[in-house]
Amino acid sequence: MKLLGARSYFVMWRQSRCGSAVLVILTLLAAMSAIVIANTHSLHTLKQELQLLDQRQKQRLNAAPGQ
């Protein structure tokens, strides 16, 4: 069995640490993407609801003078 020197352990530790950093960054990007998608969906739903309320208010106001 070949023994690894101190330099080899340092290189292995550094590569492992870089791999962990990449994993953390990818996880954060995935979480941020999920939040953006959820916010976009919420905004779309709110826009539709606002248009519906506006349409109902216009119908109500247009019907009021003729009564």
C-alpha positions as CSV (number, residue, x, y, z in Angstrom):
1,M,0.0,0.0,0.0
2,K,1.4,3.4,-1.0
3,L,1.4,6.1,1.6
4,L,0.3,9.5,0.5
5,G,2.4,12.5,1.5
6,A,1.2,15.7,3.2
7,R,1.0,17.4,-0.2
8,S,-1.3,14.7,-1.6
9,Y,-3.7,15.0,1.4
10,F,-3.8,18.8,1.0
11,V,-4.7,18.5,-2.7
12,M,-7.4,15.9,-1.9
13,W,-8.8,18.2,0.9
14,R,-8.8,21.2,-1.4
15,Q,-10.5,19.4,-4.2
16,S,-13.1,18.1,-1.8
17,R,-13.7,21.6,-0.5
18,C,-14.1,23.0,-4.0
19,G,-16.6,20.3,-4.8
20,S,-18.6,21.2,-1.7
21,A,-18.6,24.9,-2.6
22,V,-19.9,24.1,-6.0
23,L,-22.7,21.9,-4.5
24,V,-23.7,24.7,-2.1
25,I,-23.8,27.3,-5.0
26,L,-25.9,24.9,-7.1
27,T,-28.3,24.3,-4.2
28,L,-28.7,28.1,-3.6
29,L,-29.3,28.7,-7.3
30,A,-32.0,26.0,-7.3
31,A,-33.7,27.5,-4.3
32,M,-33.5,31.0,-5.8
33,S,-35.0,29.7,-9.1
34,A,-37.9,28.0,-7.2
35,I,-38.6,31.3,-5.4
36,V,-38.6,33.2,-8.7
37,I,-40.9,30.7,-10.3
38,A,-43.3,30.9,-7.4
39,N,-43.3,34.7,-7.4
40,T,-43.9,34.8,-11.1
41,H,-46.9,32.5,-10.7
42,S,-48.3,34.6,-7.9
43,L,-47.9,37.8,-9.9
44,H,-49.7,36.2,-12.8
45,T,-52.6,35.1,-10.6
46,L,-52.8,38.6,-9.0
47,K,-52.8,40.2,-12.4
48,Q,-55.8,38.0,-13.5
49,E,-57.6,38.8,-10.3
50,L,-57.1,42.5,-10.7
51,Q,-58.4,42.4,-14.3
52,L,-61.5,40.5,-13.1
53,L,-62.1,43.1,-10.4
54,D,-61.6,45.9,-12.8
55,Q,-64.0,44.4,-15.3
56,R,-66.7,43.9,-12.5
57,Q,-66.3,47.4,-11.3
58,K,-66.7,48.8,-14.8
59,Q,-69.9,46.7,-15.3
60,R,-71.2,47.9,-12.0
61,L,-70.4,51.6,-12.7
62,N,-71.9,51.4,-16.2
63,A,-75.1,49.9,-14.9
64,A,-75.6,52.4,-12.1
65,P,-76.6,55.5,-14.2
66,G,-79.3,53.6,-16.1
67,Q,-81.2,52.6,-13.0
